[in-house]
Amino acid sequence: MHASTETLSIREAPALAEVREMVMGCMQCGTCSASCPNAFAMDYTPRQLWRLLLLGQEQEVLGSKTIYLCSSCYTCTVRCPRGLPLTEAMHALKRLAWERLPQTRSRAAFYQAFVAHIRIYGRVQESALMARYFAKSRDPRLPLSFTAAGLRLLRKGKLHVPDASHKGMLKGVVDAAMPKEGRT
């Protein structure tokens, strides 16, 4: 087992080695997963993701939807008994997935559209957010896959016309957070 770990660290990219180093002290207690408000929707809980990362399952980790469901609330980081920078590790994994796996760019496009939308409007406005996401994804078939859900939401009065009353309200907060994700 020691030889395979050595081989892995020789051939892995420095960026992934840095992320592995961030979570190397993980004792698999599960506090991060128990604290995560989005763990129920993730394909791997944060604890499972860290274990996969430590085992060298790069494709599995970077292809996971877990990294895009992280809401950057820092609850895992605050509650980690080892004080590991788990939220920063998630941010780094998002960047790596974008660079290495073109198939994950659709998930990244939604994440980027969401952040841009919050930055501009100060809140989520579903119809405008989805329009931005569809434009960013550049896949003409994507809006069709959301048609049924959109019609149900429209019938129930859950889709609202974009409102600029909160415009710019969270711009400072989002701008301050972006450098932590390695963005400008």
C-alpha positions as CSV (number, residue, x, y, z in Angstrom):
1,M,0.0,0.0,0.0
2,H,2.9,2.4,0.7
3,A,4.3,2.0,-2.8
4,S,1.0,2.8,-4.5
5,T,0.7,6.0,-2.3
6,E,4.2,7.0,-3.3
7,T,3.5,6.4,-7.0
8,L,0.3,8.4,-6.7
9,S,2.0,11.4,-5.2
10,I,4.7,11.3,-7.8
11,R,2.3,11.5,-10.8
12,E,-0.5,13.7,-9.3
13,A,-0.6,17.4,-10.1
14,P,0.7,19.8,-7.5
15,A,-2.8,21.4,-7.2
16,L,-4.4,18.1,-6.2
17,A,-1.5,17.3,-3.9
18,E,-2.2,20.6,-2.1
19,V,-5.9,19.7,-1.6
20,R,-5.0,16.3,-0.3
21,E,-2.6,18.0,2.1
22,M,-5.5,20.2,3.4
23,V,-7.5,17.1,4.3
24,M,-4.6,14.7,5.2
25,G,-5.4,15.1,9.0
26,C,-9.0,14.0,8.5
27,M,-9.9,11.3,11.1
28,Q,-13.2,10.4,9.4
29,C,-15.3,11.5,12.4
30,G,-18.2,12.7,10.1
31,T,-18.7,16.0,11.8
32,C,-18.4,17.8,8.5
33,S,-21.1,15.6,6.9
34,A,-23.4,15.9,10.0
35,S,-23.0,19.7,9.9
36,C,-23.5,20.2,6.2
37,P,-26.9,21.6,5.3
38,N,-26.7,20.2,1.8
39,A,-25.3,16.7,2.6
40,F,-28.7,15.1,1.9
41,A,-28.5,16.1,-1.8
42,M,-24.8,15.2,-2.3
43,D,-23.7,12.0,-4.1
44,Y,-20.9,11.7,-1.5
45,T,-21.0,13.3,1.9
46,P,-18.0,15.6,2.7
47,R,-16.5,12.8,4.8
48,Q,-16.8,10.3,2.0
49,L,-15.3,12.9,-0.5
50,W,-12.3,13.4,1.7
51,R,-11.7,9.7,2.0
52,L,-12.0,9.2,-1.8
53,L,-9.5,12.1,-2.2
54,L,-7.0,10.5,0.3
55,L,-7.4,7.2,-1.6
56,G,-6.4,8.9,-4.8
57,Q,-9.8,8.6,-6.6
58,E,-9.3,11.8,-8.5
59,Q,-11.9,11.2,-11.3
60,E,-14.5,10.2,-8.8
61,V,-13.9,13.2,-6.6
62,L,-13.7,15.8,-9.4
63,G,-16.7,14.3,-11.2
64,S,-18.8,14.4,-8.1
65,K,-21.7,16.8,-7.8
66,T,-20.8,17.3,-4.1
67,I,-18.3,20.0,-4.8
68,Y,-20.9,22.1,-6.5
69,L,-23.5,21.6,-3.8
70,C,-21.2,23.1,-1.2
71,S,-22.8,26.4,-0.2
72,S,-19.6,27.7,1.3
73,C,-21.2,28.2,4.7
74,Y,-18.0,27.2,6.5
75,T,-19.9,25.1,9.0
76,C,-17.7,22.1,8.3
77,T,-14.6,24.2,8.8
78,V,-15.8,25.7,12.0
79,R,-16.9,22.4,13.5
80,C,-14.0,20.2,12.3
81,P,-12.3,18.9,15.5
82,R,-8.9,19.0,13.6
83,G,-9.4,22.5,12.3
84,L,-9.0,21.5,8.7
85,P,-9.7,24.1,6.0
86,L,-12.5,22.0,4.4
87,T,-14.4,24.8,2.7
88,E,-11.1,26.0,1.0
89,A,-10.5,22.4,-0.1
90,M,-14.0,22.3,-1.7
91,H,-13.2,25.6,-3.5
92,A,-9.9,24.1,-4.8
93,L,-11.7,21.0,-6.0
94,K,-14.2,23.2,-7.9
95,R,-11.3,24.9,-9.7
96,L,-9.6,21.6,-10.5
97,A,-12.8,20.1,-11.8
98,W,-13.4,23.0,-14.1
99,E,-9.8,22.8,-15.5
100,R,-9.6,19.0,-15.9
101,L,-13.1,17.7,-16.6
102,P,-15.0,19.4,-19.4
103,Q,-18.1,17.3,-18.6
104,T,-18.4,19.0,-15.2
105,R,-18.6,22.5,-16.8
106,S,-22.4,22.4,-16.9
107,R,-22.4,22.1,-13.1
108,A,-19.8,24.9,-12.9
109,A,-21.9,27.0,-15.3
110,F,-24.8,26.8,-12.9
111,Y,-22.6,27.7,-9.9
112,Q,-21.0,30.7,-11.7
113,A,-24.5,31.9,-12.9
114,F,-25.8,31.6,-9.3
115,V,-22.9,33.6,-7.9
116,A,-23.1,36.3,-10.6
117,H,-26.8,36.5,-10.1
118,I,-26.5,37.0,-6.3
119,R,-23.7,39.6,-6.8
120,I,-25.9,41.6,-9.2
121,Y,-29.4,41.3,-7.7
122,G,-28.7,40.5,-4.0
123,R,-31.0,37.5,-4.1
124,V,-32.1,34.6,-6.2
125,Q,-34.6,35.4,-8.9
126,E,-35.3,32.0,-10.4
127,S,-36.3,32.9,-14.0
128,A,-33.4,35.3,-14.5
129,L,-31.0,32.8,-12.9
130,M,-32.0,30.0,-15.2
131,A,-31.8,32.3,-18.2
132,R,-28.3,33.2,-17.2
133,Y,-27.4,29.5,-16.6
134,F,-28.8,28.4,-20.0
135,A,-26.8,31.1,-21.7
136,K,-23.6,30.1,-19.9
137,S,-24.1,26.4,-20.6
138,R,-24.4,27.0,-24.4
139,D,-26.4,23.8,-24.8
140,P,-29.6,24.4,-26.7
141,R,-31.1,21.2,-25.4
142,L,-30.6,22.1,-21.7
143,P,-33.7,24.4,-21.4
144,L,-35.9,21.7,-22.8
145,S,-34.9,19.4,-19.9
146,F,-36.3,22.0,-17.5
147,T,-39.6,22.6,-19.3
148,A,-41.8,20.4,-17.2
149,A,-40.4,21.7,-13.9
150,G,-40.7,25.3,-15.1
151,L,-44.3,24.8,-16.1
152,R,-45.2,23.3,-12.7
153,L,-43.5,26.2,-10.9
154,L,-45.3,28.7,-13.2
155,R,-48.7,27.1,-12.5
156,K,-48.1,27.3,-8.8
157,G,-47.1,30.9,-8.9
158,K,-43.5,30.2,-7.8
159,L,-41.7,32.0,-10.7
160,H,-41.5,35.7,-10.3
161,V,-40.6,38.6,-12.6
162,P,-37.1,39.8,-11.8
163,D,-37.0,42.6,-9.3
164,A,-34.2,45.1,-8.9
165,S,-35.1,46.3,-5.4
166,H,-32.2,44.4,-3.8
167,K,-29.7,45.2,-6.7
168,G,-26.1,45.4,-5.5
169,M,-27.0,44.6,-1.9
170,L,-24.6,41.6,-1.6
171,K,-22.0,42.8,-4.1
172,G,-19.4,43.6,-1.4
173,V,-19.9,40.2,0.3
174,V,-19.5,38.2,-2.9
175,D,-16.5,40.3,-4.1
176,A,-14.8,39.7,-0.7
177,A,-15.5,35.9,-1.0
178,M,-14.2,35.5,-4.5
179,P,-10.5,35.7,-3.7
180,K,-10.9,32.9,-1.2
181,E,-12.1,30.7,-4.1
182,G,-9.1,31.8,-6.2
183,R,-11.2,34.1,-8.5
184,T,-11.0,37.7,-9.2
